[in-house]
Amino acid sequence: MRVIYRRIRDLREDLDLSQTDVAKMLGMSQTGYSKYETGENDIPTQILIRLAKFYNTSIDYLLGQTDNPKRYDAEKCGN
């Protein structure tokens, strides 16, 4: 299983949210969201951005590019 699928599931479960809860936040069906967690469907960029913001983490963390779940501070990065 790719890291992203495990991470979005773990973040959801850490907050005691159901797939239905997250799906509602994203404006989609539970079935559609479930396919993201299982890897059946790729996660569109806009959904990935919304998940990162919702979980207050970075996209790099979701994608497995870092193990640091902290969100980047754009001001510290010079942006």
C-alpha positions, 0 to 999 in steps of 0.5 A, a space after each residue: 500500500 502506498 504511503 498516501 493511502 495509509 496516511 489519509 486513513 490514519 489521520 482520519 482515524 486519529 480524529 475519530 472521523 468516519 469516511 462519511 465525515 471526511 467525504 461530507 467535508 470534501 463534498 463527495 460520497 463516502 464510496 468515492 472517498 473510500 476509493 481514495 483510502 484504498 488506492 482504487 482511485 488516484 487523489 486529484 490535486 485539489 482534493 489533496 490540497 484540501 486534505 492537507 489543509 483539513 488535517 493541518 499537514 503538508 502535502 509532502 507528508 501525505 505523499 510520503 516525501 517526509 515523515 514530519 507531519 508539521 505544515 510548512 510555515 510559508 513565511 519562514 520559507 521566504 514566500 
